[in-house]
Amino acid sequence: MNYRVFLLVALCISGIGVSCATSAPPLEAIDAYNHGIDLAVEGNFSAALGSIDAALSMDPNFTVAWITRAGILNAMGDYNQSLEASDRALAIDENQAEAWTNRASALISLGRNEEALEAADRAIELDPRLSEAWIDRSTALSNLGRTEEADEAVQMAMFLIGELENSPVPQTTTAKAPLHWLLVPLGTGAALGFYSKKRYIP
């Protein structure tokens, strides 16, 4: 799996403060979502997408599932569908930085760099510590020939990634923070030296 695929999958299942804009999804939807995450981590994107879609059929307002669906579709190279999934997440909650980042990634892959830059900037505005948004910003700027700005953005991304690698894994224990984080090391050459796995815990 190449760097871009790892980055997109990590993006779809990472991010601080992802929440559902509405009430908590039903347990069956959460179980299907978590199963989809496990499948994505194993690299079985088609099956993961099926589980995420099952979760969405049980709760069409499951924002995190829409965000994850967008990331998986990006990893599979289905950028138009990813864009649609990102837009569905943003229709539910426009303040989801991860949805804006997935949108930026899809737009970059579609050659729509000005729009991608706007989406990446919106993600950074919402969560300045989201390294994937800085990477998307750098990529869009580079594609637009704005090399100096692109270099600054990638330096910020690398700073944030280094900071993340030296941070303890946050453990959630309150109802206000329903996500549990687990960092799983990868081998040499893996995307940025880490892979994030997020499971939704009610």
C-alpha atoms as one frame of an Amber mdcrd trajectory, in Angstrom:
protein
   0.000   0.000   0.000   1.455   3.374  -0.910   1.896   6.507   1.209  -1.224
   8.236  -0.159  -3.481   5.248   0.600  -2.154   5.011   4.163  -2.649   8.733
   4.600  -6.220   8.645   3.315  -7.185   5.668   5.465  -5.543   7.226   8.497
  -7.445  10.387   7.738 -10.765   8.661   7.478 -10.318   7.019  10.843  -8.449
   9.714  12.707  -9.030  13.198  14.028  -9.530  14.767  17.420 -13.028  15.670
  18.521 -15.087  13.863  15.899 -18.627  13.667  17.184 -22.117  13.057  15.947
 -24.213  16.175  15.512 -27.328  14.344  16.648 -27.982  11.810  19.386 -25.775
   8.753  19.705 -26.258   6.164  16.970 -27.976   2.876  17.857 -25.688   0.150
  19.192 -26.171  -1.963  16.064 -24.925   0.936  13.931 -21.945   1.416  16.237
 -21.115  -2.298  16.018 -21.288  -2.194  12.209 -19.129   0.943  12.171 -16.508
  -0.582  14.477 -16.438  -3.741  12.347 -15.868  -1.537   9.301 -12.945   0.156
  11.056 -11.396  -3.241  11.830 -11.763  -4.274   8.188 -10.224  -1.002   6.967
  -7.250  -1.464   9.275  -6.768  -4.921   7.734  -6.833  -3.297   4.282 -10.137
  -4.874   3.243 -11.690  -1.648   1.978 -14.592  -3.183   0.053 -15.827  -5.118
   3.080 -15.158  -2.103   5.312 -17.301   0.034   3.038 -20.092  -2.552   3.296
 -20.007  -2.380   7.104 -19.933   1.416   7.105 -22.885   1.452   4.691 -24.748
  -0.940   7.004 -24.159   1.486   9.891 -25.451   4.359   7.758 -28.558   2.400
   6.774 -29.362   2.125  10.493 -28.556   5.772  11.193 -28.221   8.104   8.193
 -27.097  10.919  10.537 -24.054   9.000  11.848 -21.576  11.755  10.971 -18.431
   9.803  11.831 -19.557   6.984   9.535 -19.992   9.433   6.628 -16.509  10.821
   7.309 -15.054   7.314   7.429 -16.919   6.338   4.256 -15.354   9.323   2.485
 -11.878   8.332   3.619 -12.305   4.716   2.533 -13.596   5.836  -0.862 -10.563
   8.119  -1.223  -8.316   5.143  -0.448 -10.180   3.105  -3.085  -9.760   5.871
  -5.678 -13.475   6.683  -5.923 -13.072  10.428  -5.477 -16.500  11.538  -6.703
 -18.234   9.206  -4.241 -15.836  10.369  -1.516 -16.782  13.950  -2.249 -20.474
  13.046  -1.924 -19.868  11.293   1.417 -17.865  14.266   2.715 -20.667  16.598
   1.689 -23.225  14.387   3.481 -21.155  14.608   6.675 -20.862  18.375   6.300
 -24.612  18.702   5.714 -25.111  17.101   9.132 -22.330  19.060  10.862 -20.329
  21.632   8.917 -17.822  21.911  11.766 -16.199  18.513  11.166 -12.571  19.218
  10.282 -12.036  15.615   9.181 -14.886  15.860   6.659 -13.321  19.011   5.204
  -9.975  17.195   4.983 -11.517  14.201   3.192 -13.195  16.678   0.858  -9.846
  18.377   0.188  -8.171  15.032  -0.552 -10.879  14.058  -3.038 -10.749  17.464
  -4.726  -6.952  17.248  -5.084  -7.305  13.860  -6.747  -9.926  15.319  -9.092
  -7.579  18.176 -10.039  -9.760  20.806  -8.377  -6.931  22.415  -6.412  -8.466
  25.834  -5.662 -11.494  24.148  -4.063  -9.188  21.696  -2.298  -7.205  24.573
  -0.822 -10.418  26.170   0.461 -11.483  22.867   2.051  -8.057  22.323   3.637
  -8.064  25.878   4.988 -11.525  25.326   6.490 -10.279  22.128   8.166  -7.274
  24.003   9.577  -9.543  26.786  10.800 -11.595  24.186  12.691  -8.633  22.118
  13.931  -5.202  23.693  13.450  -3.551  20.530  14.835  -4.935  18.250  12.101
  -1.758  17.299  10.226  -3.671  15.756   7.313  -5.264  19.138   6.592  -1.817
  20.749   6.440  -0.652  17.995   4.062  -3.678  18.616   1.828  -3.005  22.350
   1.976   0.607  21.737   0.946  -0.400  19.432  -1.914  -2.988  21.863  -3.284
  -0.569  24.789  -3.035   2.167  22.796  -4.751  -0.218  21.823  -7.549  -1.062
  25.510  -7.946   2.640  26.395  -8.242   2.772  28.131  -4.860   5.896  26.291
  -3.720   6.983  28.502  -0.831   3.562  28.342   0.835   3.434  24.591   0.166
   6.788  24.127   1.925   5.551  26.072   4.957   2.415  23.917   5.145   4.333
  20.643   4.933   6.728  21.860   7.643   3.735  22.505   9.891   2.372  19.027
   9.130   5.691  17.405   9.999   5.881  19.405  13.230   2.406  18.237  14.218
   3.175  14.628  13.310   6.337  14.715  15.431   4.360  16.194  18.278   1.741
  13.431  17.965   4.363  10.682  18.016   5.716  12.049  21.310   2.301  12.411
  22.957   0.565   9.865  25.149  -2.496   8.182  23.672  -5.586   9.971  25.032
  -7.995   7.723  26.888 -11.586   8.909  26.977 -13.562   8.407  30.122 -16.412
  10.873  29.897 -19.677  11.020  28.019 -18.452  14.231  26.379 -15.567  12.353
  24.746 -17.022   9.119  23.294 -14.006   8.046  21.279 -11.122   5.774  22.192
  -7.770   6.136  20.420  -5.163   3.533  19.747  -1.954   4.159  17.862  -0.550
   1.119  16.141   3.075   1.298  14.930   3.771   0.283  11.347   6.929  -0.870
   9.631   9.502   1.336   7.963   8.165   3.363   5.084   4.628   3.468   6.442
   2.773   6.704   6.155   4.440   9.129   8.508   5.451   6.344  10.904   2.070
   5.778  12.504  -1.420   4.610  11.781  -4.463   5.758  13.718  -7.356   3.494
  14.503 -10.530   4.912  15.970 -13.403   2.975  17.365 -16.658   4.504  18.479
 -17.536   3.596  22.066 -20.959   4.687  23.328
